[in-house]
Amino acid sequence: MYFDMLLEEMAKSKGKVKIIHGNIFGISPIIEWIKWLNYEPQFEKKRIEHLNSKVFSELSCEEINEVYNYKRNKLFAKLFKDYWEDKCSEEDYIKVYNYMCSESIENLMLMKLNHEELEDAKKEITRLSKMSKEQLDAKIKEGIKAENYEQLSMVEAYILHVIIDIVYNRYTTHLNKTIKAQVEQNEFTRLRSLGL
């Protein structure tokens, strides 16, 4: 309830004050959404052309759902761009935020890449995940620069997304271990001071 009221107040900024849902460790989730929602792989274009060539009454429920999702993605590609450029209405601001919270960028990525691209990405991710933290950090820093990110192929953008998650998870795992060790040390010191 309180958050809904806060969201409505923030929406009045028309995007000047942004709520970003997702991993902000690397590239902005908004930029990723824009790139992936705008991307139309060749197989998707052909499928939509095929579906558009049919009379509506000939479409199955699954096909209607495909057309709906395609059109929805096109709509949200525009809404995310407006959100990023501080040009969205209050209503669209809330739509974008709710979309970010309810949809998965990873699922969208997987739907937009074909089997061969995913296999190539998996091999590269396996190779990169064996690199040192410093090497991965350098790779991420290079990839997240706005001009570089725009130039990345969709496979490269997917790989960068996964690598950022890997580095983030390594960092949080290390941080959790450090905190746990510190808490244990503090407890040990407390007990010693009590003579126990």
FENJO-V221408 format. One record per residue. RES is the residue in one letter. PHI is phi as a letter, one per 20 degrees, with the letter a starting at -180 (NA if undefined). OMEGA is omega in degrees with one decimal (none if undefined). D_FIRST is the distance of its C-alpha to the first C-alpha in Angstrom with 1 decimal. Layout:
BEGIN
res = [RES:RES]
phi = [PHI:PHI]
omega = [OMEGA:OMEGA]
d_first = [D_FIRST:D_FIRST]
END
This chain:
BEGIN
res = [M:Y:F:D:M:L:L:E:E:M:A:K:S:K:G:K:V:K:I:I:H:G:N:I:F:G:I:S:P:I:I:E:W:I:K:W:L:N:Y:E:P:Q:F:E:K:K:R:I:E:H:L:N:S:K:V:F:S:E:L:S:C:E:E:I:N:E:V:Y:N:Y:K:R:N:K:L:F:A:K:L:F:K:D:Y:W:E:D:K:C:S:E:E:D:Y:I:K:V:Y:N:Y:M:C:S:E:S:I:E:N:L:M:L:M:K:L:N:H:E:E:L:E:D:A:K:K:E:I:T:R:L:S:K:M:S:K:E:Q:L:D:A:K:I:K:E:G:I:K:A:E:N:Y:E:Q:L:S:M:V:E:A:Y:I:L:H:V:I:I:D:I:V:Y:N:R:Y:T:T:H:L:N:K:T:I:K:A:Q:V:E:Q:N:E:F:T:R:L:R:S:L:G:L]
phi = [NA:f:f:f:f:f:f:f:f:f:f:f:f:l:o:f:d:d:d:d:d:p:f:e:f:d:f:f:g:f:f:f:g:f:f:f:f:e:f:c:f:g:f:f:g:f:f:f:g:f:f:f:f:e:f:g:f:e:f:f:g:f:f:f:f:f:f:g:f:f:f:f:f:f:f:f:g:f:f:f:f:f:f:f:e:l:c:e:f:f:f:f:g:f:f:f:f:f:f:g:f:d:d:d:f:f:f:f:g:f:f:e:d:e:g:f:f:f:f:f:f:f:f:f:f:f:f:f:f:e:f:f:g:f:f:f:g:f:f:f:g:f:f:e:f:g:f:f:f:f:e:f:f:f:f:f:f:f:g:g:g:f:f:f:f:f:f:f:f:f:f:f:f:f:f:f:f:f:f:f:f:f:f:f:f:f:f:f:f:f:f:f:f:e:m:e]
omega = [179.7:-178.8:177.8:178.0:177.8:178.4:179.2:178.4:179.5:179.7:179.0:177.6:-179.3:175.6:180.0:173.3:-173.6:167.8:-178.9:-179.3:178.5:-178.2:-179.8:-179.4:-177.4:179.4:179.2:176.7:178.9:179.7:177.7:179.3:-179.1:-178.5:-174.2:177.9:179.1:-175.8:176.6:177.3:-177.2:-179.3:178.0:178.2:-179.7:-179.3:-179.6:175.4:178.7:-178.4:179.1:179.5:-179.5:171.4:-175.3:-177.0:178.9:-176.8:173.7:177.5:178.8:179.9:176.3:178.3:176.9:179.8:178.5:-179.1:178.2:-179.3:177.6:177.5:179.1:178.8:-177.8:173.4:178.3:-179.0:178.3:178.3:177.6:178.3:-178.7:-176.7:178.1:-177.3:-173.7:175.9:177.9:-179.6:180.0:176.7:-179.1:177.8:-178.9:-179.8:180.0:177.9:179.5:-177.4:-173.5:-178.1:-179.2:177.2:179.4:177.3:178.0:178.8:-178.0:178.3:-174.5:179.7:178.3:-175.3:-178.7:179.5:179.1:177.1:177.7:179.9:-179.0:178.8:-178.7:178.0:177.4:179.2:-176.9:-177.1:177.7:-179.1:177.3:178.7:-177.9:179.5:179.2:178.1:179.1:179.2:179.6:-179.4:179.5:-176.2:-174.8:174.3:-173.0:-177.5:178.7:-177.6:179.3:-177.4:-178.8:171.1:-179.9:177.1:178.9:178.6:177.6:179.1:179.6:179.2:-178.3:-179.9:177.0:177.7:179.2:-179.5:178.9:179.7:176.4:-178.7:-178.5:176.6:178.5:-180.0:179.3:177.7:179.7:179.2:179.9:179.4:179.9:178.0:178.5:179.0:178.3:179.5:178.6:179.8:179.3:-179.4:177.8:-179.2:177.6:179.9:-178.6:none]
d_first = [0.0:3.8:5.5:5.2:6.5:8.7:9.9:10.8:12.7:14.4:15.4:17.4:19.7:20.8:21.1:22.7:19.8:19.2:16.7:19.1:18.3:21.4:24.4:25.3:28.4:30.7:30.3:27.1:25.1:24.9:28.7:29.0:26.9:29.1:32.2:31.5:30.0:33.1:35.5:37.6:40.0:43.3:42.6:39.4:41.3:44.0:41.8:39.9:43.3:44.5:41.6:41.8:45.5:44.8:44.4:40.8:42.2:43.9:40.6:39.3:35.7:35.5:37.1:34.8:31.9:33.7:34.2:30.6:29.4:32.1:31.0:27.3:28.4:30.4:27.6:25.3:28.2:28.4:24.6:24.6:27.8:26.3:23.3:25.7:28.0:25.3:26.2:23.1:21.4:17.7:17.4:19.4:17.5:14.4:16.9:18.6:15.6:14.5:18.3:18.7:16.1:17.5:21.2:23.8:26.1:28.6:28.8:29.4:32.1:33.8:33.9:35.5:38.2:41.2:42.7:45.3:42.9:40.7:43.8:45.0:41.6:41.6:45.1:44.1:41.0:43.2:45.7:43.2:41.3:44.7:44.9:44.4:41.2:43.1:44.2:40.8:39.2:42.0:41.4:37.6:38.3:40.7:38.5:35.4:37.3:36.1:39.7:40.3:37.1:37.9:41.4:40.3:41.1:38.3:39.8:39.9:36.3:35.3:37.6:36.1:32.5:33.7:35.8:32.9:30.9:34.1:34.6:30.9:31.2:34.6:33.2:30.3:32.8:35.2:32.6:31.5:35.2:35.9:33.1:34.2:37.8:36.9:35.1:38.1:40.5:38.6:38.8:42.5:43.2:41.5:43.5:46.7:46.2:45.9:49.2:47.8]
END
